[in-house]
């Protein structure tokens, strides 16, 4: 789900460093030599923990694959010809590794007074380790969608879930701020004996289908993907449901009449028109950021002005009209053009007032919805209330998980800037709740 907060703001320009004052070419090359993935196993004296180090310039993340793929930002203190070192302040840990070969680092991992030996080698030793994950292609009216079919252990056939991304351009892992939300969720569900299919969005990764003109096109894609998943080897065709995150939950309902899923599992689901969601989202983010009600009211007025342009059937070029409206309201030209291009797209115009309510009522299968109590992008209570109102008399269960944000991460404020530094792509308690909800839906719909 995109964030739509329209502050009047000024642009900052980064100065270009003089080459004489910048790092030397050799130092830059030494740092770049660490870019990519490094992997190894940490012997704790008990459990063996698989670690993956991702380095990109001055940024690094240490991933504990056996602890729900917890992503721990690492502050680099050294990366030169002699070795690589850094601190993981979130867990009070540090690594100090010497360069023992072109593709090997050896040294120590320290935490809580303990110092353990650690060796990392270039590349991901664990890619595909223990997984029955295969590339998967879905043919749609708009073109091909590429994804990953993750089958659990055993011969099957297995119950399965189609995973539908939220808004914006996301890959099959639903990477948000570097957090592979759907990849982690797929692994957790595989551990419960549930197969999953996750897909690259149109025009992303291996998907060749063009950008959609409306959410209804994505609903048609979801129907095609459900049909393909039912036919996949190792999948129980009688037990295939849809899981949607954020806007993906709305897409699941919109597509349900095309190829009826066994159930729908909604995660932080958008259960109202985009305009209403954006009004609620932006006010919540402004207030949580300390902006105050007056700032939220000013932003609402800006949204009203933009939505008026987006709704005007006489407008032929929405991007240009939005840009002009924002410039008139005081936005810098470059910022106005950027916002105009984003919100002037056919998809945004079509989605603005599209109400999923009738589709939520029309689907008579079982539904379970989970919301984050600290979600500031799709607020829990109003979307819960919309869902329950639309599904009165239909099998529907709803729960709000306290302490987690829009990505179901443990959160302090719920603000989007917390996403990247969360210790887990999804909190362990959220993965447990989602897994239990999925198992309950299978028991309810596949008897």
VOGU-3710 file (C-alpha; in Angstrom, 3 decimals, decimal comma):
1> xxxxxxxxxx> 0,000/0,000/0,000  1,435/3,342/-1,059  1,718/6,178/1,448  -0,113/9,320/0,305  0,911/12,220/2,577  1,172/15,488/0,655  3,168/17,970/2,702  4,309/21,269/1,219  8,045/20,762/1,246  11,342/21,909/-0,172
11> xxxxxxxxxx> 13,791/19,722/-2,019  17,323/19,201/-0,810  20,189/18,868/-3,258  23,165/16,652/-2,473  26,512/18,242/-3,207  28,929/16,271/-5,318  32,198/15,580/-3,543  35,384/16,782/-5,130  37,340/13,752/-6,393  40,368/14,865/-4,427
21> xxxxxxxxxx> 38,372/14,763/-1,201  36,662/11,442/-1,900  37,933/7,942/-1,122  40,692/6,666/-3,347  39,881/4,362/-6,229  41,669/1,495/-4,513  39,711/1,985/-1,269  36,455/2,069/-3,184  37,384/-1,099/-5,034  38,275/-2,830/-1,760
31> xxxxxxxxxx> 34,886/-1,942/-0,293  33,045/-3,012/-3,435  34,821/-6,356/-3,295  32,533/-7,305/-0,407  29,291/-6,493/-2,235  26,898/-9,425/-2,533  26,035/-12,369/-0,317  28,236/-14,268/2,164  27,032/-17,282/4,104  28,085/-19,685/6,827
41> xxxxxxxxxx> 26,963/-21,624/9,899  27,466/-20,392/13,456  28,087/-23,178/15,977  26,500/-21,942/19,207  27,329/-25,109/21,126  23,679/-26,058/20,738  21,641/-25,095/17,659  23,508/-24,549/14,397  22,444/-21,163/13,017  22,679/-20,460/9,296
51> xxxxxxxxxx> 23,764/-16,875/8,697  23,580/-14,829/5,509  25,421/-11,513/5,195  24,178/-9,131/2,503  26,516/-6,246/1,627  25,775/-3,349/-0,725  28,338/-0,571/-0,477  28,147/0,963/2,987  24,983/-0,948/3,865  24,839/-4,453/5,282
61> xxxxxxxxxx> 22,290/-6,809/6,808  22,961/-10,012/8,749  20,145/-12,548/8,303  19,571/-15,439/10,707  17,833/-17,949/8,444  16,877/-20,266/11,294  15,274/-17,541/13,395  12,396/-16,649/11,067  14,918/-15,051/8,690  15,441/-12,195/11,131
71> xxxxxxxxxx> 17,089/-9,293/9,277  19,545/-7,420/11,504  21,022/-4,155/10,159  24,800/-4,175/10,556  26,892/-1,018/11,036  30,089/-1,600/9,057  33,246/-0,615/10,952  35,779/-2,075/8,521  35,844/-3,306/4,930  39,266/-3,156/3,416
81> xxxxxxxxxx> 41,920/-5,467/2,026  42,479/-7,069/5,417  38,886/-7,924/6,289  35,346/-6,992/7,218  33,814/-6,047/10,590  30,626/-4,553/11,938  28,227/-4,194/14,839  24,649/-5,447/15,132  23,426/-2,996/17,743  19,863/-4,349/17,811
91> xxxxxxxxxx> 21,063/-7,579/19,478  24,353/-6,397/20,981  26,494/-8,470/18,636  29,587/-7,908/16,489  31,484/-9,734/13,769  35,197/-9,354/13,071  36,374/-11,300/10,023  39,745/-11,478/8,283  40,043/-11,931/4,520  41,443/-15,469/4,340
101> xxxxxxxxxx> 40,823/-15,914/0,612  39,197/-14,239/-2,349  35,888/-15,832/-1,404  36,327/-16,535/2,310  36,152/-14,564/5,561  37,126/-16,079/8,906  37,022/-14,642/12,398  34,621/-14,275/15,288  31,005/-13,590/16,200  30,655/-11,971/19,634
111> xxxxxxxxxx> 27,513/-11,506/21,709  26,669/-11,337/25,395  30,248/-12,008/26,503  30,600/-15,083/24,286  32,975/-15,190/21,302  32,382/-17,889/18,700  34,308/-18,791/15,555  32,634/-17,864/12,282  33,567/-18,467/8,653  31,615/-17,018/5,726
121> xxxxxxxxxx> 32,073/-17,843/2,075  30,908/-15,843/-0,923  27,437/-16,711/-2,168  24,373/-18,219/-0,540  25,166/-21,792/0,432  21,596/-22,249/1,592  19,688/-21,150/-1,502  17,070/-23,786/-2,050  18,398/-25,808/0,881  15,651/-28,119/2,074
131> xxxxxxxxxx> 13,068/-26,434/-0,162  10,852/-27,913/-2,817  10,614/-24,543/-4,551  10,134/-24,379/-8,297  9,732/-21,616/-10,822  6,125/-21,355/-11,903  4,485/-19,585/-14,846  0,884/-18,409/-14,998  -0,573/-17,542/-18,395  -3,057/-14,669/-18,197
141> xxxxxxxxxx> -4,990/-12,627/-20,729  -2,431/-9,861/-20,251  0,706/-12,005/-20,479  2,868/-14,210/-18,300  3,261/-13,981/-14,548  6,328/-15,663/-13,032  6,600/-16,914/-9,503  7,653/-19,606/-7,064  5,670/-22,670/-6,059  6,820/-23,698/-2,574
151> xxxxxxxxxx> 5,810/-27,266/-1,735  6,205/-28,642/1,796  7,984/-31,911/2,558  6,234/-35,130/1,632  4,528/-36,474/-1,444  1,236/-34,642/-1,036  -1,112/-33,680/-2,454  -0,933/-30,589/-0,279  -3,452/-27,862/0,467  -2,283/-24,629/-1,153
161> xxxxxxxxxx> -2,576/-20,863/-0,960  -2,179/-18,226/-3,664  -0,396/-15,190/-2,174  -1,422/-11,779/-3,559  0,866/-8,753/-3,121  -0,146/-5,339/-1,869  -0,094/-2,185/-3,988  2,922/-0,837/-5,818  5,446/-2,859/-7,772  6,599/-5,849/-5,742
171> xxxxxxxxxx> 8,427/-9,042/-6,556  7,252/-12,518/-5,588  8,818/-12,196/-2,137  6,789/-9,017/-1,459  9,989/-7,199/-0,568  9,187/-4,021/1,344  12,097/-1,926/2,635  14,345/-4,936/2,090  12,107/-7,263/4,096  11,056/-10,418/2,135
181> xxxxxxxxxx> 7,615/-10,663/3,708  6,080/-13,361/1,506  9,261/-15,442/1,299  9,303/-15,719/5,084  5,578/-16,419/5,239  5,853/-19,118/2,560  8,507/-20,912/4,618  6,391/-20,732/7,756  3,375/-22,157/5,935  5,487/-24,911/4,356
191> xxxxxxxxxx> 6,415/-25,976/7,868  2,710/-26,526/8,479  2,299/-28,668/5,361  0,815/-25,875/3,231  1,975/-25,172/-0,326  2,135/-21,589/-1,592  2,386/-19,782/-4,909  3,815/-16,268/-4,860  4,171/-14,153/-7,990  6,137/-11,222/-9,361
201> xxxxxxxxxx> 3,846/-8,287/-10,094  3,230/-7,339/-13,708  6,415/-5,969/-15,260  8,538/-7,043/-12,275  11,097/-9,860/-12,160  10,113/-12,616/-14,533  6,583/-11,346/-15,216  6,115/-9,985/-18,729  2,500/-8,818/-18,450  2,190/-5,006/-18,819
211> xxxxxxxxxx> 1,194/-2,692/-15,990  -2,506/-3,056/-15,143  -5,025/-0,353/-16,027  -7,284/-1,194/-13,064  -7,577/-3,521/-10,067  -10,084/-5,556/-12,084  -7,242/-6,712/-14,346  -5,349/-7,942/-11,292  -8,497/-9,754/-10,172  -8,529/-11,581/-13,521
221> xxxxxxxxxx> -4,857/-12,458/-12,972  -5,714/-13,866/-9,539  -8,405/-16,082/-11,054  -5,962/-17,404/-13,656  -3,341/-18,058/-10,964  -5,818/-19,957/-8,791  -6,737/-22,173/-11,730  -3,075/-22,821/-12,504  -2,293/-23,589/-8,865  -5,092/-26,158/-8,687
231> xxxxxxxxxx> -3,505/-27,980/-11,625  0,024/-27,984/-10,170  1,613/-31,316/-9,325  1,612/-31,968/-5,586  -1,358/-29,647/-4,910  -4,749/-30,810/-3,646  -7,094/-29,130/-6,148  -9,993/-29,289/-3,669  -8,166/-27,149/-1,114  -6,767/-24,022/-2,759
241> xxxxxxxxxx> -7,413/-20,663/-1,097  -6,289/-17,063/-1,590  -4,273/-14,913/0,796  -4,020/-11,198/0,147  -1,952/-8,567/1,908  -3,223/-4,973/1,943  -4,603/-4,256/-1,551  -4,034/-7,938/-2,329  -6,946/-8,783/-0,014  -9,239/-6,547/-2,067
251> xxxxxxxxxx> -7,973/-8,236/-5,251  -8,783/-11,643/-3,729  -12,416/-10,640/-3,246  -12,703/-8,952/-6,645  -11,401/-12,114/-8,331  -13,387/-14,594/-6,254  -16,287/-14,825/-8,707  -13,914/-15,757/-11,539  -12,444/-18,896/-9,966  -13,955/-19,422/-6,555
261> xxxxxxxxxx> -11,217/-19,942/-3,910  -11,828/-22,399/-1,085  -11,364/-19,482/1,332  -9,898/-15,988/1,608  -7,319/-15,033/4,231  -6,985/-11,252/4,503  -3,844/-9,721/6,039  -4,074/-5,985/6,781  -6,723/-6,021/4,095  -7,947/-2,961/2,229
271> xxxxxxxxxx> -11,695/-3,360/2,629  -12,814/0,049/1,396  -12,230/2,397/-1,565  -8,671/3,653/-1,949  -9,710/7,259/-1,287  -11,053/6,368/2,163  -8,005/4,262/2,975  -5,686/7,126/1,987  -7,571/9,708/4,062  -7,271/7,473/7,136
281> xxxxxxxxxx> -3,685/6,475/6,427  -2,284/9,951/5,927  -3,967/11,405/9,004  -2,716/8,533/11,159  0,860/8,895/9,878  0,887/12,674/10,345  -0,415/12,438/13,900  1,983/9,605/14,803  4,841/11,702/13,406  3,932/14,594/15,706
291> xxxxxxxxxx> 2,469/16,783/12,973  -0,726/17,627/14,845  -4,341/17,839/13,733  -3,876/21,133/11,889  -1,242/19,525/9,653  -3,515/16,534/9,072  -6,369/18,868/8,104  -4,147/20,754/5,649  -3,070/17,470/4,095  -6,717/16,415/3,795
301> xxxxxxxxxx> -7,422/19,613/1,875  -4,572/18,791/-0,516  -5,942/15,292/-0,988  -9,402/16,711/-1,666  -7,936/18,905/-4,399  -6,086/16,002/-6,011  -8,988/13,603/-5,751  -11,225/16,192/-7,389  -8,901/16,274/-10,400  -8,660/12,467/-10,470
311> xxxxxxxxxx> -12,482/12,180/-10,477  -13,081/14,790/-13,173  -14,292/12,968/-16,323  -13,480/16,041/-18,442  -9,745/15,750/-17,717  -7,850/14,104/-20,578  -4,343/14,147/-19,096  -4,601/13,487/-15,377  -0,855/13,584/-14,788  -0,578/17,081/-16,289
321> xxxxxxxxxx> -3,707/18,297/-14,519  -2,513/16,999/-11,160  0,894/18,586/-11,676  -0,723/21,936/-12,442  -3,001/21,686/-9,407  -0,081/20,931/-7,088  2,036/23,767/-8,479  -0,887/26,126/-7,880  -1,028/24,858/-4,299  2,650/25,703/-3,785
331> xxxxxxxxxx> 4,503/22,502/-4,646  7,891/22,797/-6,369  7,645/21,895/-10,057  9,752/18,729/-9,815  7,824/17,408/-6,815  4,496/18,226/-8,460  5,498/16,356/-11,601  6,544/13,315/-9,584  3,256/13,197/-7,677  1,257/13,932/-10,813
341> xxxxxxxxxx> 2,902/11,079/-12,705  2,216/8,654/-9,847  -1,403/9,533/-9,156  -2,320/10,362/-12,739  -1,882/6,780/-13,907  -4,920/4,925/-15,236  -4,658/2,424/-12,387  -4,866/5,093/-9,672  -7,826/6,769/-11,389  -9,677/3,447/-11,658
351> xxxxxxxxxx> -8,868/2,417/-8,077  -9,693/5,693/-6,304  -13,389/5,025/-5,650  -13,612/1,300/-6,404  -15,640/-0,217/-3,561  -14,869/-3,886/-2,771  -17,972/-4,117/-0,575  -20,223/-5,845/-3,130  -17,514/-8,423/-3,898  -17,009/-9,091/-0,174
361> xxxxxxxxxx> -20,753/-9,710/0,151  -20,977/-11,866/-2,973  -18,278/-14,303/-1,819  -19,974/-16,860/0,429  -16,917/-18,938/1,372  -15,124/-18,678/4,733  -13,034/-15,590/5,442  -10,544/-14,822/8,170  -8,940/-11,414/8,526  -5,946/-10,377/10,620
371> xxxxxxxxxx> -4,966/-6,761/11,228  -2,002/-5,107/12,929  -2,888/-3,046/15,969  -0,131/-0,565/15,065  -0,829/-0,519/11,329  -0,846/3,107/10,151  -1,307/2,287/6,462  -4,473/0,178/6,574  -6,070/1,022/9,883  -7,402/-2,012/11,703
381> xxxxxxxxxx> -10,714/-0,859/13,139  -12,325/0,903/10,157  -11,338/-1,901/7,789  -12,531/-4,542/10,226  -15,859/-2,743/10,459  -16,204/-2,479/6,657  -15,511/-6,199/6,264  -17,971/-7,256/8,955  -20,685/-4,967/7,599  -20,288/-6,350/4,078
391> xxxxxxxxxx> -20,236/-9,961/5,281  -23,083/-9,916/7,749  -24,459/-13,450/8,029  -21,474/-14,960/6,164  -18,676/-17,085/7,720  -16,170/-14,439/8,820  -13,650/-14,213/11,664  -11,531/-11,178/12,485  -8,615/-10,609/14,858  -6,407/-7,612/15,599
401> xxxxxxxxxx> -2,830/-8,509/16,564  -1,580/-5,943/19,025  1,939/-4,539/18,754  2,502/-5,222/15,052  2,514/-2,922/12,026  1,306/-3,130/8,415  3,888/-5,846/7,621  3,052/-7,726/10,842  6,410/-6,802/12,351  6,862/-5,922/16,008
411> xxxxxxxxxx> 6,704/-2,125/16,050  7,007/0,817/18,400  5,021/3,388/16,428  3,880/1,635/13,256  5,437/4,331/11,069  6,698/3,029/7,693  10,267/4,120/8,442  10,429/1,322/11,032  9,976/-1,393/8,396  13,594/-1,655/7,258
421> xxxxxxxxxx> 15,065/-2,012/10,747  12,549/-4,452/12,198  14,277/-7,566/13,604  12,012/-9,883/11,596  10,393/-9,619/8,185  7,299/-10,815/10,062  7,090/-11,221/13,828  7,138/-14,842/15,060  3,816/-14,374/16,854  2,266/-13,031/13,650
431> xxxxxxxxxx> 3,533/-16,003/11,648  1,996/-18,291/14,259  -1,352/-16,487/14,105  -1,412/-16,541/10,284  -0,481/-20,224/10,211  -3,228/-21,108/12,680  -5,761/-19,063/10,689  -4,781/-20,887/7,484  -5,094/-24,295/9,160  -8,505/-23,342/10,508
441> xxxxxxx> -9,678/-22,259/7,075  -8,540/-25,521/5,496  -10,371/-27,488/8,187  -13,461/-25,386/7,556  -13,484/-25,488/3,763  -11,875/-28,824/2,792  -13,811/-31,366/4,836
//
